């Protein structure tokens, strides 16, 4: 795994994490309605769920890498198709950024809710199955360790970004709500990242 690959992975991860979605919008809502602490605890709960998806992807995909060329190609093209579908869906379902209802649970209950929300979301599981393998270098071995390392990087940057969203939720909320057009820019950015990842995965060699 080269430094350029890691930088590309980090850049794509940051772009996708910052793009408005159900998770970071919920963290933003918590921060505006209930304050910084509940927002940050919610963020930590959501991000901790990434470890489950990363572990599942690491040991599941590694078996495919070692099995056969046909199995590898099936997973590769299915992952590429899914990422391209996400790019299409992002532009097709464009919607303005809207705050959800705040959750009135206790702080630790919010952590648990965030964790369960993430772990039980099949879309997140599919995303990591499609996203992580393309940054792995199969011929160097240690595929599960490579994917776990990438998952740790993704989770670390997600924790930082989500906690910053929670900390500055009041200012961020006022900024984006005063500029409805910002959602369109995020949609194009997110779709572009998904599309580039899908193409990259499709042309990746075993």
N, C-alpha and C positions, 0 to 999 in steps of 0.2 A: 504494500500500500504506500504510494508515493505522497509527498507533501502536497503536490498539486491536487491529487485526488481528495485528500483530507480538506483542503481549502474549498474545493468545489462542493464537497459534501456539507461543510459548515455553512457556506453561503446559501445553498439550497435549503438547508434546515432552517436557517434564520428567516429567510423569505417566507417559507411556508408557515412558520410559527407566528410571524407578525401579521400575516394576512387574516383579516377578521373572520372568525368562525365561531361555532357555538361555545367552544371552551373559553377562548379569551374574551368573548363578549360577556359570558357569564361571570368571569373574574372581574371584568370592568363594572358590571352591574353591582356585584357585591361591594366593590370599593366605593362606588358612588352612594349606594343606599345604606351601607352598614359600616363603612370605614376601611382603613388600610389592613388591619389585622385579619378580619374575616376573609378579605380578598386574597391576601397572601397565603393563608392557610388553605383556602380552596385551591389556589394555584399549585401548592405543594402536593395536595392530594391528587390532582389531575396528572401532574408530571410524574409522580411515583408510579402510576399505572403503566407508564411507558416501559418500565423494567420487565413487566410481565410479557408484553408484546415482543420486546426485543429478545427475550430468552426463548420464547416459542418460535420466533422466526429463525433464530440462530441455529437451533438444533433441528428444526424441521427442514429448513432450506439446505443445511449442510448435508443432510442425508441425500437430498436430490442431486447436489453437486457431485457426490461420490457414486451415484447409482448408474446413470446412463446418459448418453448424449440426448436421446429422445426425451427423457424425463426432464432434463435440464432445459431443453429448448421449449418444451410445453410450458414450464413454469415461467421461463423468460418472456415468451411472447404473450402469455396471459397477463403477466405483470405489466408489460409495455402497453397492452391494450387497455388495461385498467387505468393506468396513469393518463393515457390519451383521452379516455372517457371522462376522467375527472377534469381535464382541461376543457373539454367540450361542455360538460355540465356546469362548470364555473361560469362560463360566458352565457350559457343558455338560461341559467336560473339567477341572473343578476338581480340583486335586491339591495335596497338601501340598508345601511347599518342601523339596527334598532336594538335598544336595550330590552332585555328580558325582565321578568319579575325577579326580585331579590328573594333569596332563601332565608327564612328566619330561624334556621336551626342554630344550635350551639356551635362554637368554633370547631371542636373535634368532630362533631357530627358532619360538619361541612367538609373536613378532610376526608372522612370516610365516603361521603357522597361523591366528591371529586374523583377519588380512586375508583370507586365502583362504576361511575359514569364512563371513565376511560377504559377500564378493563373489559367491560361488557359491551363495548361498542365494536361491532364487527367491521365497520368501515376503517377504524384505526388499525385493527389487526391486518386487514387486507393491504392497507397503505404500507405498513412496515414490511410485509412479505414482498411487496413490489419495490420498495424504496431501498432497503439495505443491501440486497445482493449485488446490485450493480456497482457498488463501491468496494467490493471484496476482490482480492487477487487470489483466484483459486490455486494457481500453480505454486504458491508459497506455503500452502497448507494452513493449518490452524484456523479453518473457516469459522467455526463457532466463536473462537476468541476474537477474530476480526469483527464479526457482527456485534458481539457484546461490547466491544470497544466503541464501535460506531454508535450503538445504542446509548452508551454512556455519554458520548459527546452530544448526541441529540437531546438527551434528557437534561444535561447540564445547561445547554443554551436555552432550552425551553423553561427551565426553572428561573433563570436570570430574567428572561423576557417577560414571563408571566408575573413574576414578583414585581418587576418594574411597572407593569400595567396596573397591578393592584396598588402599588405605592402611589403612583401618579394618576390614579383612576379619575379623580375629579377633573383635573386639567385635561387629560386625554379625552374623557367623555364630552366635555364642553367643546373641545376642538373638533372632533369628528361629527358631533351632532350639528354644529354650526356650518359644516361643509358637507352636504349630502353627496356631492360629486366625488368625494374621496373614495367612496365604495367602488366606483367604476375603475379607478386607477388600481386599486387593490385586486379587483377581479382580473384585469388584464395581466398584472404581475403574477398572480397565482396561476392563471391559465398558462402563461408562458413558462413558468417553472415546471409545471406538470408535463407540458408538452415536450420540453427539452429532456426531462428525465425519461419520458416514455421512449423517445427516439434513441437516447443513449443506451437504454436497456435493450432495445430491439437489435442494435448493431453490436452489442457486447459479445465477445468471443468467450467460449468456455475455457 
